[in-house]
Amino acid sequence: MAKSKAGDDGSAMKKRKAPSNPDVGGAKSKKVAGASAKKRGGATAEQRWRPMPVRLDFGSAFCRHVFLRAPSKGADGAEEGTALFVAAVPPGWSKSTLREFMSRFGDVADASLVTLDSAPDVAGGLVRFADARGTKKALAAAVRGGAPLDPPDSTARAVGLESWVADFRDAAPPPEVLQSRIDEWFVEFEAEAARKEAAARATGGDDGWTVVEAKRGRRKTTDGEGTSVGGIRAATADARRTDGPKIRENFYRFQQREKRRNELFELKRAFAADKDRVAKLKASRKFKPM
């Protein structure tokens, strides 16, 4: 039993034994990596996708990645080393936005953007720099875990009170549009007024009569020259001439006080007269035997 146990330990030690020469292992791994690269078509380091972290907004702690790689042989700008493929372009970016973002690495000669119909949120493009230095700077900045880059200035969004003010200003039409709307309203109003006037003239006919519609209260008419003339009903005018203005009694406070005082005085005078009359009646009823 002891021999078998020792034999098992020895076999386990042989299995866990590390290679004596680490350089040999590193060389083997490099050979394997090179062989796998050849199997993938011989892609160089520039032709592999490199992630470039980009902030979602200015000062944001969250970011997303835009992937860059050099095009293969035969593509436009591949021989000069001035072209770059861009994948995973953020939604809402346009060709001008992509050009603005890549211009921080060098002068951009041309930029194109392609969006798939099956995946409208996923977009990619091709950027061509004026020289190869822009391509090298962009690839050097595309490092996983590197410092995130700010988005283009054109994508900056206001937050807080500034966003409310911006939304209010965007909702209000510009002065030119507002002036055009006012002019259109006046044109339509004048056209409608002219149409009503023409209809009123057509209703009168050729006899020269003017159709007058009865309205309650004060009416306004026009004379032959177009001057507005005010008028009232005949019954109202006669009532004003005959009756005249009515005077309201006990309207003021001093009138009310005088009325109450006069009523109290009349009441006292009637009480005194009744008292005298009762006294006279009592005196006339006395018994006089002689």
ChimeraX commands (.cxc) that place a marker at each C-alpha (Angstrom):
marker #1 position 0.00,0.00,0.00 radius 0.5
marker #1 position 2.89,2.36,0.80 radius 0.5
marker #1 position 4.55,1.72,-2.57 radius 0.5
marker #1 position 1.42,2.36,-4.49 radius 0.5
marker #1 position 0.83,5.60,-2.59 radius 0.5
marker #1 position 4.35,6.77,-3.25 radius 0.5
marker #1 position 3.97,5.89,-6.90 radius 0.5
marker #1 position 0.82,7.95,-7.09 radius 0.5
marker #1 position 2.57,10.92,-5.49 radius 0.5
marker #1 position 5.44,10.64,-7.91 radius 0.5
marker #1 position 3.14,10.64,-10.92 radius 0.5
marker #1 position 1.31,13.69,-9.52 radius 0.5
marker #1 position 4.60,15.54,-9.07 radius 0.5
marker #1 position 5.57,14.74,-12.63 radius 0.5
marker #1 position 2.29,16.14,-13.86 radius 0.5
marker #1 position 2.67,19.39,-11.89 radius 0.5
marker #1 position 6.31,19.91,-12.90 radius 0.5
marker #1 position 6.81,23.24,-14.69 radius 0.5
marker #1 position 9.03,23.58,-17.77 radius 0.5
marker #1 position 12.63,24.22,-16.84 radius 0.5
marker #1 position 13.15,26.87,-19.58 radius 0.5
marker #1 position 10.45,29.58,-19.67 radius 0.5
marker #1 position 11.79,31.03,-22.91 radius 0.5
marker #1 position 10.94,27.84,-24.68 radius 0.5
marker #1 position 7.31,28.08,-23.50 radius 0.5
marker #1 position 7.07,31.76,-24.56 radius 0.5
marker #1 position 8.48,30.95,-27.97 radius 0.5
marker #1 position 5.96,28.14,-28.39 radius 0.5
marker #1 position 3.07,30.46,-27.46 radius 0.5
marker #1 position 4.29,33.06,-29.94 radius 0.5
marker #1 position 4.49,30.42,-32.65 radius 0.5
marker #1 position 0.96,29.29,-31.85 radius 0.5
marker #1 position -0.30,32.91,-31.94 radius 0.5
marker #1 position 1.45,33.49,-35.25 radius 0.5
marker #1 position -0.06,30.32,-36.67 radius 0.5
marker #1 position -3.54,31.35,-35.55 radius 0.5
marker #1 position -3.01,34.80,-37.10 radius 0.5
marker #1 position -2.05,33.16,-40.40 radius 0.5
marker #1 position -5.16,31.01,-40.24 radius 0.5
marker #1 position -7.29,34.17,-39.78 radius 0.5
marker #1 position -5.89,35.59,-42.98 radius 0.5
marker #1 position -2.68,37.23,-41.81 radius 0.5
marker #1 position -4.34,40.31,-40.15 radius 0.5
marker #1 position -1.86,42.83,-38.78 radius 0.5
marker #1 position -2.17,44.73,-35.50 radius 0.5
marker #1 position -3.61,47.76,-37.34 radius 0.5
marker #1 position -6.23,45.58,-39.05 radius 0.5
marker #1 position -7.71,44.35,-35.80 radius 0.5
marker #1 position -10.63,46.14,-34.17 radius 0.5
marker #1 position -9.51,48.48,-31.42 radius 0.5
marker #1 position -11.97,49.92,-28.87 radius 0.5
marker #1 position -11.97,53.67,-28.29 radius 0.5
marker #1 position -13.90,54.78,-25.14 radius 0.5
marker #1 position -16.16,57.79,-25.70 radius 0.5
marker #1 position -18.21,59.51,-22.97 radius 0.5
marker #1 position -21.97,59.55,-23.38 radius 0.5
marker #1 position -22.02,63.25,-22.54 radius 0.5
marker #1 position -19.65,65.94,-21.33 radius 0.5
marker #1 position -18.58,65.21,-17.77 radius 0.5
marker #1 position -20.42,61.88,-17.73 radius 0.5
marker #1 position -18.96,58.94,-15.84 radius 0.5
marker #1 position -20.41,56.48,-18.36 radius 0.5
marker #1 position -18.92,55.77,-21.74 radius 0.5
marker #1 position -19.33,53.56,-24.78 radius 0.5
marker #1 position -16.80,52.22,-27.26 radius 0.5
marker #1 position -16.23,53.08,-30.89 radius 0.5
marker #1 position -14.16,50.46,-32.73 radius 0.5
marker #1 position -11.43,51.34,-35.22 radius 0.5
marker #1 position -9.28,49.31,-37.58 radius 0.5
marker #1 position -7.26,49.82,-40.73 radius 0.5
marker #1 position -8.85,48.54,-43.93 radius 0.5
marker #1 position -7.46,45.56,-45.79 radius 0.5
marker #1 position -5.67,45.80,-49.09 radius 0.5
marker #1 position -7.73,47.13,-51.97 radius 0.5
marker #1 position -9.81,49.58,-49.94 radius 0.5
marker #1 position -9.72,53.30,-50.61 radius 0.5
marker #1 position -6.75,54.77,-48.76 radius 0.5
marker #1 position -5.41,51.43,-47.56 radius 0.5
marker #1 position -2.13,51.68,-49.46 radius 0.5
marker #1 position -1.40,55.20,-48.21 radius 0.5
marker #1 position -2.42,54.30,-44.63 radius 0.5
marker #1 position -4.84,57.23,-44.37 radius 0.5
marker #1 position -8.14,55.31,-44.03 radius 0.5
marker #1 position -9.86,53.84,-41.00 radius 0.5
marker #1 position -12.98,51.77,-40.59 radius 0.5
marker #1 position -15.24,52.98,-37.75 radius 0.5
marker #1 position -17.85,50.66,-36.22 radius 0.5
marker #1 position -20.46,51.00,-33.45 radius 0.5
marker #1 position -21.02,54.69,-34.17 radius 0.5
marker #1 position -23.35,56.09,-31.46 radius 0.5
marker #1 position -26.99,56.63,-32.48 radius 0.5
marker #1 position -27.78,60.16,-33.53 radius 0.5
marker #1 position -24.36,60.82,-35.05 radius 0.5
marker #1 position -24.30,62.02,-38.63 radius 0.5
marker #1 position -21.53,62.13,-41.17 radius 0.5
marker #1 position -20.58,65.63,-40.05 radius 0.5
marker #1 position -20.59,64.51,-36.39 radius 0.5
marker #1 position -18.24,61.61,-37.19 radius 0.5
marker #1 position -16.00,63.95,-39.13 radius 0.5
marker #1 position -15.93,66.42,-36.24 radius 0.5
marker #1 position -15.05,63.66,-33.76 radius 0.5
marker #1 position -12.19,62.24,-35.86 radius 0.5
marker #1 position -10.80,65.67,-36.74 radius 0.5
marker #1 position -9.13,65.84,-33.28 radius 0.5
marker #1 position -6.54,63.36,-34.56 radius 0.5
marker #1 position -5.80,65.17,-37.82 radius 0.5
marker #1 position -7.27,66.77,-40.93 radius 0.5
marker #1 position -10.10,64.62,-42.28 radius 0.5
marker #1 position -10.31,64.52,-46.05 radius 0.5
marker #1 position -13.58,62.56,-46.25 radius 0.5
marker #1 position -16.00,60.69,-44.02 radius 0.5
marker #1 position -18.88,58.39,-44.89 radius 0.5
marker #1 position -21.55,56.76,-42.74 radius 0.5
marker #1 position -23.58,53.63,-43.47 radius 0.5
marker #1 position -26.67,52.48,-41.55 radius 0.5
marker #1 position -28.22,49.06,-42.02 radius 0.5
marker #1 position -31.96,48.81,-42.56 radius 0.5
marker #1 position -32.13,45.68,-40.42 radius 0.5
marker #1 position -30.33,47.42,-37.53 radius 0.5
marker #1 position -30.88,51.21,-37.72 radius 0.5
marker #1 position -29.24,51.75,-34.31 radius 0.5
marker #1 position -25.95,50.24,-35.54 radius 0.5
marker #1 position -23.90,52.40,-37.90 radius 0.5
marker #1 position -20.40,52.29,-39.33 radius 0.5
marker #1 position -18.30,54.35,-41.65 radius 0.5
marker #1 position -15.02,55.03,-43.37 radius 0.5
marker #1 position -12.80,57.98,-42.48 radius 0.5
marker #1 position -9.94,59.13,-44.68 radius 0.5
marker #1 position -7.31,61.47,-43.22 radius 0.5
marker #1 position -5.19,63.91,-45.16 radius 0.5
marker #1 position -2.04,62.00,-44.15 radius 0.5
marker #1 position -1.07,58.85,-42.27 radius 0.5
marker #1 position -0.28,60.71,-39.04 radius 0.5
marker #1 position -3.97,61.12,-38.28 radius 0.5
marker #1 position -4.52,57.37,-38.66 radius 0.5
marker #1 position -1.66,56.56,-36.29 radius 0.5
marker #1 position -2.93,59.00,-33.66 radius 0.5
marker #1 position -6.43,57.56,-33.82 radius 0.5
marker #1 position -5.19,53.98,-33.48 radius 0.5
marker #1 position -2.91,54.98,-30.59 radius 0.5
marker #1 position -5.88,56.50,-28.75 radius 0.5
marker #1 position -7.98,53.36,-29.27 radius 0.5
marker #1 position -6.94,51.41,-26.17 radius 0.5
marker #1 position -9.24,49.33,-24.01 radius 0.5
marker #1 position -9.35,50.83,-20.54 radius 0.5
marker #1 position -7.80,54.09,-21.72 radius 0.5
marker #1 position -8.93,57.59,-20.91 radius 0.5
marker #1 position -12.40,58.22,-22.40 radius 0.5
marker #1 position -12.74,60.98,-24.96 radius 0.5
marker #1 position -15.37,63.71,-24.96 radius 0.5
marker #1 position -18.09,63.54,-27.62 radius 0.5
marker #1 position -18.20,66.18,-30.38 radius 0.5
marker #1 position -19.22,69.69,-29.37 radius 0.5
marker #1 position -22.24,69.56,-31.68 radius 0.5
marker #1 position -23.80,66.79,-29.54 radius 0.5
marker #1 position -23.62,68.81,-26.31 radius 0.5
marker #1 position -26.98,68.92,-24.52 radius 0.5
marker #1 position -28.11,71.39,-21.88 radius 0.5
marker #1 position -29.22,70.03,-18.52 radius 0.5
marker #1 position -31.27,71.41,-15.63 radius 0.5
marker #1 position -32.58,74.95,-15.96 radius 0.5
marker #1 position -30.63,75.49,-19.17 radius 0.5
marker #1 position -32.45,72.56,-20.81 radius 0.5
marker #1 position -35.85,74.05,-19.83 radius 0.5
marker #1 position -34.89,77.42,-21.25 radius 0.5
marker #1 position -33.62,75.76,-24.44 radius 0.5
marker #1 position -36.85,73.75,-24.82 radius 0.5
marker #1 position -38.91,76.93,-24.36 radius 0.5
marker #1 position -36.88,78.78,-26.98 radius 0.5
marker #1 position -37.12,75.87,-29.40 radius 0.5
marker #1 position -40.90,75.71,-28.95 radius 0.5
marker #1 position -41.31,79.43,-29.70 radius 0.5
marker #1 position -41.14,80.26,-33.44 radius 0.5
marker #1 position -38.42,82.64,-34.63 radius 0.5
marker #1 position -39.35,86.28,-35.27 radius 0.5
marker #1 position -39.36,85.80,-39.05 radius 0.5
marker #1 position -41.85,82.93,-38.88 radius 0.5
marker #1 position -44.03,84.80,-36.39 radius 0.5
marker #1 position -44.07,87.90,-38.62 radius 0.5
marker #1 position -45.05,85.81,-41.65 radius 0.5
marker #1 position -47.91,84.22,-39.68 radius 0.5
marker #1 position -49.20,87.66,-38.63 radius 0.5
marker #1 position -49.04,88.92,-42.23 radius 0.5
marker #1 position -50.94,85.87,-43.47 radius 0.5
marker #1 position -53.62,86.41,-40.81 radius 0.5
marker #1 position -54.10,90.04,-41.81 radius 0.5
marker #1 position -54.34,89.10,-45.49 radius 0.5
marker #1 position -57.00,86.50,-44.72 radius 0.5
marker #1 position -58.90,88.93,-42.46 radius 0.5
marker #1 position -58.96,91.67,-45.09 radius 0.5
marker #1 position -60.06,89.18,-47.73 radius 0.5
marker #1 position -62.90,87.97,-45.50 radius 0.5
marker #1 position -63.98,91.56,-44.77 radius 0.5
marker #1 position -63.99,92.38,-48.49 radius 0.5
marker #1 position -66.05,89.25,-49.20 radius 0.5
marker #1 position -68.65,90.21,-46.57 radius 0.5
marker #1 position -68.86,93.75,-47.93 radius 0.5
marker #1 position -69.35,92.47,-51.47 radius 0.5
marker #1 position -72.06,90.08,-50.27 radius 0.5
marker #1 position -73.86,92.93,-48.47 radius 0.5
marker #1 position -73.79,95.09,-51.59 radius 0.5
marker #1 position -75.10,92.23,-53.69 radius 0.5
marker #1 position -77.99,91.71,-51.26 radius 0.5
marker #1 position -79.14,95.33,-51.63 radius 0.5
marker #1 position -79.67,94.94,-55.36 radius 0.5
marker #1 position -79.61,97.64,-57.99 radius 0.5
marker #1 position -82.46,99.72,-56.47 radius 0.5
marker #1 position -80.17,101.45,-54.01 radius 0.5
marker #1 position -81.83,100.01,-50.92 radius 0.5
marker #1 position -79.75,99.02,-47.89 radius 0.5
marker #1 position -80.76,95.99,-45.90 radius 0.5
marker #1 position -80.98,96.87,-42.20 radius 0.5
marker #1 position -81.13,94.12,-39.62 radius 0.5
marker #1 position -82.84,94.76,-36.30 radius 0.5
marker #1 position -80.56,94.53,-33.31 radius 0.5
marker #1 position -81.19,95.08,-29.65 radius 0.5
marker #1 position -79.73,98.13,-27.98 radius 0.5
marker #1 position -77.62,100.73,-29.66 radius 0.5
marker #1 position -77.07,100.42,-33.38 radius 0.5
marker #1 position -74.30,101.78,-35.54 radius 0.5
marker #1 position -74.95,102.75,-39.12 radius 0.5
marker #1 position -72.97,104.56,-41.76 radius 0.5
marker #1 position -73.95,107.47,-43.92 radius 0.5
marker #1 position -73.37,107.74,-47.63 radius 0.5
marker #1 position -69.76,108.77,-47.17 radius 0.5
marker #1 position -68.95,105.81,-44.95 radius 0.5
marker #1 position -68.88,107.76,-41.68 radius 0.5
marker #1 position -70.17,105.81,-38.68 radius 0.5
marker #1 position -73.26,107.39,-37.14 radius 0.5
marker #1 position -74.76,106.28,-33.83 radius 0.5
marker #1 position -78.51,105.99,-33.25 radius 0.5
marker #1 position -81.09,104.88,-30.65 radius 0.5
marker #1 position -84.66,103.70,-30.83 radius 0.5
marker #1 position -87.46,106.29,-31.09 radius 0.5
marker #1 position -89.30,105.01,-27.99 radius 0.5
marker #1 position -86.14,105.35,-25.94 radius 0.5
marker #1 position -85.60,108.91,-27.14 radius 0.5
marker #1 position -89.25,109.92,-26.35 radius 0.5
marker #1 position -89.03,108.42,-22.85 radius 0.5
marker #1 position -85.89,110.40,-22.15 radius 0.5
marker #1 position -87.48,113.65,-23.32 radius 0.5
marker #1 position -90.78,113.29,-21.38 radius 0.5
marker #1 position -89.82,111.58,-18.15 radius 0.5
marker #1 position -86.43,113.04,-17.66 radius 0.5
marker #1 position -83.95,111.65,-15.21 radius 0.5
marker #1 position -85.45,109.98,-12.15 radius 0.5
marker #1 position -84.32,111.15,-8.72 radius 0.5
marker #1 position -83.86,108.37,-6.26 radius 0.5
marker #1 position -85.08,109.09,-2.73 radius 0.5
marker #1 position -83.10,108.22,0.35 radius 0.5
marker #1 position -80.07,107.49,-1.74 radius 0.5
marker #1 position -77.59,109.28,0.48 radius 0.5
marker #1 position -77.00,108.55,4.16 radius 0.5
marker #1 position -77.98,112.03,5.36 radius 0.5
marker #1 position -81.35,111.60,3.60 radius 0.5
marker #1 position -81.91,108.34,5.44 radius 0.5
marker #1 position -81.04,109.96,8.80 radius 0.5
marker #1 position -83.42,112.86,8.16 radius 0.5
marker #1 position -86.21,110.48,7.22 radius 0.5
marker #1 position -85.80,108.47,10.44 radius 0.5
marker #1 position -85.68,111.69,12.51 radius 0.5
marker #1 position -88.88,113.06,10.92 radius 0.5
marker #1 position -90.68,109.76,11.48 radius 0.5
marker #1 position -89.69,109.81,15.17 radius 0.5
marker #1 position -90.87,113.42,15.53 radius 0.5
marker #1 position -94.26,112.62,13.96 radius 0.5
marker #1 position -94.61,109.63,16.27 radius 0.5
marker #1 position -93.98,111.77,19.38 radius 0.5
marker #1 position -96.44,114.45,18.21 radius 0.5
marker #1 position -99.19,111.87,17.61 radius 0.5
marker #1 position -98.54,110.35,21.05 radius 0.5
marker #1 position -98.93,113.75,22.74 radius 0.5
marker #1 position -102.19,114.45,20.86 radius 0.5
marker #1 position -103.62,111.08,21.88 radius 0.5
marker #1 position -102.67,111.76,25.49 radius 0.5
marker #1 position -104.50,115.11,25.49 radius 0.5
marker #1 position -107.59,113.58,23.90 radius 0.5
marker #1 position -107.73,110.81,26.55 radius 0.5
marker #1 position -107.46,113.39,29.34 radius 0.5
marker #1 position -110.35,115.38,27.89 radius 0.5
marker #1 position -112.51,112.31,27.70 radius 0.5
marker #1 position -111.83,111.46,31.34 radius 0.5
marker #1 position -112.72,115.00,32.40 radius 0.5
marker #1 position -116.02,114.95,30.52 radius 0.5
marker #1 position -117.13,111.73,32.26 radius 0.5
marker #1 position -116.96,113.10,35.84 radius 0.5
marker #1 position -120.26,112.92,37.94 radius 0.5
marker #1 position -121.80,116.31,38.62 radius 0.5
marker #1 position -124.93,115.94,40.81 radius 0.5
marker #1 position -125.38,119.73,41.37 radius 0.5
marker link #1:1,2 radius 0.2
marker link #1:2,3 radius 0.2
marker link #1:3,4 radius 0.2
marker link #1:4,5 radius 0.2
marker link #1:5,6 radius 0.2
marker link #1:6,7 radius 0.2
marker link #1:7,8 radius 0.2
marker link #1:8,9 radius 0.2
marker link #1:9,10 radius 0.2
marker link #1:10,11 radius 0.2
marker link #1:11,12 radius 0.2
marker link #1:12,13 radius 0.2
marker link #1:13,14 radius 0.2
marker link #1:14,15 radius 0.2
marker link #1:15,16 radius 0.2
marker link #1:16,17 radius 0.2
marker link #1:17,18 radius 0.2
marker link #1:18,19 radius 0.2
marker link #1:19,20 radius 0.2
marker link #1:20,21 radius 0.2
marker link #1:21,22 radius 0.2
marker link #1:22,23 radius 0.2
marker link #1:23,24 radius 0.2
marker link #1:24,25 radius 0.2
marker link #1:25,26 radius 0.2
marker link #1:26,27 radius 0.2
marker link #1:27,28 radius 0.2
marker link #1:28,29 radius 0.2
marker link #1:29,30 radius 0.2
marker link #1:30,31 radius 0.2
marker link #1:31,32 radius 0.2
marker link #1:32,33 radius 0.2
marker link #1:33,34 radius 0.2
marker link #1:34,35 radius 0.2
marker link #1:35,36 radius 0.2
marker link #1:36,37 radius 0.2
marker link #1:37,38 radius 0.2
marker link #1:38,39 radius 0.2
marker link #1:39,40 radius 0.2
marker link #1:40,41 radius 0.2
marker link #1:41,42 radius 0.2
marker link #1:42,43 radius 0.2
marker link #1:43,44 radius 0.2
marker link #1:44,45 radius 0.2
marker link #1:45,46 radius 0.2
marker link #1:46,47 radius 0.2
marker link #1:47,48 radius 0.2
marker link #1:48,49 radius 0.2
marker link #1:49,50 radius 0.2
marker link #1:50,51 radius 0.2
marker link #1:51,52 radius 0.2
marker link #1:52,53 radius 0.2
marker link #1:53,54 radius 0.2
marker link #1:54,55 radius 0.2
marker link #1:55,56 radius 0.2
marker link #1:56,57 radius 0.2
marker link #1:57,58 radius 0.2
marker link #1:58,59 radius 0.2
marker link #1:59,60 radius 0.2
marker link #1:60,61 radius 0.2
marker link #1:61,62 radius 0.2
marker link #1:62,63 radius 0.2
marker link #1:63,64 radius 0.2
marker link #1:64,65 radius 0.2
marker link #1:65,66 radius 0.2
marker link #1:66,67 radius 0.2
marker link #1:67,68 radius 0.2
marker link #1:68,69 radius 0.2
marker link #1:69,70 radius 0.2
marker link #1:70,71 radius 0.2
marker link #1:71,72 radius 0.2
marker link #1:72,73 radius 0.2
marker link #1:73,74 radius 0.2
marker link #1:74,75 radius 0.2
marker link #1:75,76 radius 0.2
marker link #1:76,77 radius 0.2
marker link #1:77,78 radius 0.2
marker link #1:78,79 radius 0.2
marker link #1:79,80 radius 0.2
marker link #1:80,81 radius 0.2
marker link #1:81,82 radius 0.2
marker link #1:82,83 radius 0.2
marker link #1:83,84 radius 0.2
marker link #1:84,85 radius 0.2
marker link #1:85,86 radius 0.2
marker link #1:86,87 radius 0.2
marker link #1:87,88 radius 0.2
marker link #1:88,89 radius 0.2
marker link #1:89,90 radius 0.2
marker link #1:90,91 radius 0.2
marker link #1:91,92 radius 0.2
marker link #1:92,93 radius 0.2
marker link #1:93,94 radius 0.2
marker link #1:94,95 radius 0.2
marker link #1:95,96 radius 0.2
marker link #1:96,97 radius 0.2
marker link #1:97,98 radius 0.2
marker link #1:98,99 radius 0.2
marker link #1:99,100 radius 0.2
marker link #1:100,101 radius 0.2
marker link #1:101,102 radius 0.2
marker link #1:102,103 radius 0.2
marker link #1:103,104 radius 0.2
marker link #1:104,105 radius 0.2
marker link #1:105,106 radius 0.2
marker link #1:106,107 radius 0.2
marker link #1:107,108 radius 0.2
marker link #1:108,109 radius 0.2
marker link #1:109,110 radius 0.2
marker link #1:110,111 radius 0.2
marker link #1:111,112 radius 0.2
marker link #1:112,113 radius 0.2
marker link #1:113,114 radius 0.2
marker link #1:114,115 radius 0.2
marker link #1:115,116 radius 0.2
marker link #1:116,117 radius 0.2
marker link #1:117,118 radius 0.2
marker link #1:118,119 radius 0.2
marker link #1:119,120 radius 0.2
marker link #1:120,121 radius 0.2
marker link #1:121,122 radius 0.2
marker link #1:122,123 radius 0.2
marker link #1:123,124 radius 0.2
marker link #1:124,125 radius 0.2
marker link #1:125,126 radius 0.2
marker link #1:126,127 radius 0.2
marker link #1:127,128 radius 0.2
marker link #1:128,129 radius 0.2
marker link #1:129,130 radius 0.2
marker link #1:130,131 radius 0.2
marker link #1:131,132 radius 0.2
marker link #1:132,133 radius 0.2
marker link #1:133,134 radius 0.2
marker link #1:134,135 radius 0.2
marker link #1:135,136 radius 0.2
marker link #1:136,137 radius 0.2
marker link #1:137,138 radius 0.2
marker link #1:138,139 radius 0.2
marker link #1:139,140 radius 0.2
marker link #1:140,141 radius 0.2
marker link #1:141,142 radius 0.2
marker link #1:142,143 radius 0.2
marker link #1:143,144 radius 0.2
marker link #1:144,145 radius 0.2
marker link #1:145,146 radius 0.2
marker link #1:146,147 radius 0.2
marker link #1:147,148 radius 0.2
marker link #1:148,149 radius 0.2
marker link #1:149,150 radius 0.2
marker link #1:150,151 radius 0.2
marker link #1:151,152 radius 0.2
marker link #1:152,153 radius 0.2
marker link #1:153,154 radius 0.2
marker link #1:154,155 radius 0.2
marker link #1:155,156 radius 0.2
marker link #1:156,157 radius 0.2
marker link #1:157,158 radius 0.2
marker link #1:158,159 radius 0.2
marker link #1:159,160 radius 0.2
marker link #1:160,161 radius 0.2
marker link #1:161,162 radius 0.2
marker link #1:162,163 radius 0.2
marker link #1:163,164 radius 0.2
marker link #1:164,165 radius 0.2
marker link #1:165,166 radius 0.2
marker link #1:166,167 radius 0.2
marker link #1:167,168 radius 0.2
marker link #1:168,169 radius 0.2
marker link #1:169,170 radius 0.2
marker link #1:170,171 radius 0.2
marker link #1:171,172 radius 0.2
marker link #1:172,173 radius 0.2
marker link #1:173,174 radius 0.2
marker link #1:174,175 radius 0.2
marker link #1:175,176 radius 0.2
marker link #1:176,177 radius 0.2
marker link #1:177,178 radius 0.2
marker link #1:178,179 radius 0.2
marker link #1:179,180 radius 0.2
marker link #1:180,181 radius 0.2
marker link #1:181,182 radius 0.2
marker link #1:182,183 radius 0.2
marker link #1:183,184 radius 0.2
marker link #1:184,185 radius 0.2
marker link #1:185,186 radius 0.2
marker link #1:186,187 radius 0.2
marker link #1:187,188 radius 0.2
marker link #1:188,189 radius 0.2
marker link #1:189,190 radius 0.2
marker link #1:190,191 radius 0.2
marker link #1:191,192 radius 0.2
marker link #1:192,193 radius 0.2
marker link #1:193,194 radius 0.2
marker link #1:194,195 radius 0.2
marker link #1:195,196 radius 0.2
marker link #1:196,197 radius 0.2
marker link #1:197,198 radius 0.2
marker link #1:198,199 radius 0.2
marker link #1:199,200 radius 0.2
marker link #1:200,201 radius 0.2
marker link #1:201,202 radius 0.2
marker link #1:202,203 radius 0.2
marker link #1:203,204 radius 0.2
marker link #1:204,205 radius 0.2
marker link #1:205,206 radius 0.2
marker link #1:206,207 radius 0.2
marker link #1:207,208 radius 0.2
marker link #1:208,209 radius 0.2
marker link #1:209,210 radius 0.2
marker link #1:210,211 radius 0.2
marker link #1:211,212 radius 0.2
marker link #1:212,213 radius 0.2
marker link #1:213,214 radius 0.2
marker link #1:214,215 radius 0.2
marker link #1:215,216 radius 0.2
marker link #1:216,217 radius 0.2
marker link #1:217,218 radius 0.2
marker link #1:218,219 radius 0.2
marker link #1:219,220 radius 0.2
marker link #1:220,221 radius 0.2
marker link #1:221,222 radius 0.2
marker link #1:222,223 radius 0.2
marker link #1:223,224 radius 0.2
marker link #1:224,225 radius 0.2
marker link #1:225,226 radius 0.2
marker link #1:226,227 radius 0.2
marker link #1:227,228 radius 0.2
marker link #1:228,229 radius 0.2
marker link #1:229,230 radius 0.2
marker link #1:230,231 radius 0.2
marker link #1:231,232 radius 0.2
marker link #1:232,233 radius 0.2
marker link #1:233,234 radius 0.2
marker link #1:234,235 radius 0.2
marker link #1:235,236 radius 0.2
marker link #1:236,237 radius 0.2
marker link #1:237,238 radius 0.2
marker link #1:238,239 radius 0.2
marker link #1:239,240 radius 0.2
marker link #1:240,241 radius 0.2
marker link #1:241,242 radius 0.2
marker link #1:242,243 radius 0.2
marker link #1:243,244 radius 0.2
marker link #1:244,245 radius 0.2
marker link #1:245,246 radius 0.2
marker link #1:246,247 radius 0.2
marker link #1:247,248 radius 0.2
marker link #1:248,249 radius 0.2
marker link #1:249,250 radius 0.2
marker link #1:250,251 radius 0.2
marker link #1:251,252 radius 0.2
marker link #1:252,253 radius 0.2
marker link #1:253,254 radius 0.2
marker link #1:254,255 radius 0.2
marker link #1:255,256 radius 0.2
marker link #1:256,257 radius 0.2
marker link #1:257,258 radius 0.2
marker link #1:258,259 radius 0.2
marker link #1:259,260 radius 0.2
marker link #1:260,261 radius 0.2
marker link #1:261,262 radius 0.2
marker link #1:262,263 radius 0.2
marker link #1:263,264 radius 0.2
marker link #1:264,265 radius 0.2
marker link #1:265,266 radius 0.2
marker link #1:266,267 radius 0.2
marker link #1:267,268 radius 0.2
marker link #1:268,269 radius 0.2
marker link #1:269,270 radius 0.2
marker link #1:270,271 radius 0.2
marker link #1:271,272 radius 0.2
marker link #1:272,273 radius 0.2
marker link #1:273,274 radius 0.2
marker link #1:274,275 radius 0.2
marker link #1:275,276 radius 0.2
marker link #1:276,277 radius 0.2
marker link #1:277,278 radius 0.2
marker link #1:278,279 radius 0.2
marker link #1:279,280 radius 0.2
marker link #1:280,281 radius 0.2
marker link #1:281,282 radius 0.2
marker link #1:282,283 radius 0.2
marker link #1:283,284 radius 0.2
marker link #1:284,285 radius 0.2
marker link #1:285,286 radius 0.2
marker link #1:286,287 radius 0.2
marker link #1:287,288 radius 0.2
marker link #1:288,289 radius 0.2
marker link #1:289,290 radius 0.2
view
